[in-house]
Amino acid sequence: MYMSLPVTDTAAGTAARQVDTLIIGSGFAGLGAAIRLTRAGKDFLVLERGNEVGGTWRDNTYPGAACDVPSNLYSYSFALNPDWTRSFSPQPEIQRYISSVADKYDVRRRTVFGCDVLGARWNTATFRWDVHTTTGDFSAKILVSAVGALCEPSLPDIPGIEGFEGEIFHSARWNHEADLTGKRVAVIGTGASAIQIVPAIAGRVEHLDVYQRTAPWVLPRADREYTTVEHLAFKYVPGAQRLSRALQYLTRETQVVGLAKAPIFMKPLEFAARRHLRRQISDPELRRKVTPNFRIGCKRMLISNNYFPALARPNVDVITDGIAEVRADSVVARDGTVRKVDAIVVATGFHVTDSPTFAGIVGKNGRSLAEVFDETGMQGYKGSAVAGFPNLFFLVGPNTGLGHTSMVYMIESQLNYVVDAIDTLDRHRIGTIEVRQEFQDEYNRKLQDALKNSVWNNGGCASWYLDKHGNNTTLWPGFTFEFRRLTKNFDLEAYRGVAAADLTPAVAATVAEQTEESEQSTGKAAVR
Ligand code: NAP
């Protein structure tokens, strides 16, 4: 397939495969983009660093990995899955689902596996993206970044950790060769991943030390197997699964009021979480340790029925004194206690607002996304474009994350927008487009205004939702149907475009000049 693609020389003189659209990543977002572009009859390729589709669901194979969004909501609207075995799906089932969708829509044929993108640079001479990868170079008119927010593990900077001589691995890079049975194990972190890992391994390790920096809020998990009647209904009764999905969607959407608009409405959930904790932990000292000190929803709300019981086991300790250092065979707490361990599980999350992938994407003015975001924070337009980066679209971009419902819904909204954008370019024979700085600034001003009263900004916690400037550049601050409306159609008027026929070096210089002028006149209005 790829051999048949035309091969030309780039300005740098290296052979590059020419393609209209390159999609980086084949998780829910990249796969969805591939399917929608296939349907639209567009020329594209997917670049995937792994050897299989699935993204975060392929990578997170830790024991106990499962989704905390109901199964019926956690699928594409165009590929419902009547075969989910449970109301909340375990990771292997979600991975199987994603893989089956890739097969059904024949996406693998247009995917380059084992292809790690090392860098992408906007070429001001060819008006295309030069993409440098481990399997060769590509030249694309349009680049779609679908790498996701949770792809780059964040490792804790703890003195001595590199010198640990036992098994040590991140939750998203689980080492299945390492048998933890009968071992002394430390888990660092108590986020969404850790609270699934801890109960899954507590029963088979000799001893487990859980290093907690911040106690999370944990709610009951209404997980159960689907009955035969439900399965038959999902399969054979027209609309049954869609109805279940719609009810779940609407129920979850009510949480937006408390999360984004008036945190006082989070009280009932906080009450339910407190009761859950009281019911599951009787030891007053342990209860005190694991009671959160911020408002529920400020960090991601977790759901589990077996996390607290696991902490209450005699072979499990919750350590809240912080970690001073790691030695070859032990973890030393800040109070000086040395605890011997054979293995350490690092469940410390991901680089989100400071993803290392940003450094490799270089835009029109020779500046990387990392440089731009370092200055302004992770700002974009409708989660899909960033000024200074022509013909680049993001899926799961800035301020598209959610704390209450399915990301697949947001991804499908973005797909409407991005596919319409690509179609608009083709229809009007536009060579390049770039979001106007003033539109991006105004969009972000409104976003930050909407986030002002949210629990994420006011709940009294530190979280990965906030960037180093203190701005929330990760979450969507409203109802998800509002985002769906916003991204229904591509809004060409927010972009500066150059007709394909006019793409000459002289035009490139003019466009660069105009952009600089526009940035100078509007830059100060940006939210920083
Ligand atoms: P996370 O939510 O960012 O949690 C990281 C944990 O590690 C936190 O408890 C954090 O403490 C702790 N930590 C970080 N650095 C540390 C350090 N240097 N020393 C000690 N502790 C440290 O990461 P995650 O659990 O991997 O989850 C990330 C996201 O993935 C979630 O928010 C969610 O969106 C997604 N996820 C979803 C599911 C699902 O079911 N759908 C499952 C897993 C993950 P602090 O709280 O004090 O920062």
Boltz pocket constraint, residues with backbone or C-beta under 6 A from the ligand:
constraints:
  - pocket:
      binder: B
      contacts: [[A, 66], [A, 67], [A, 68], [A, 69], [A, 150], [A, 155], [A, 156], [A, 157], [A, 171], [A, 188], [A, 189], [A, 190], [A, 191], [A, 192], [A, 193], [A, 194], [A, 211], [A, 212], [A, 213], [A, 214], [A, 300], [A, 347], [A, 348], [A, 349], [A, 350], [A, 402], [A, 462], [A, 463], [A, 464]]
      max_distance: 6.0
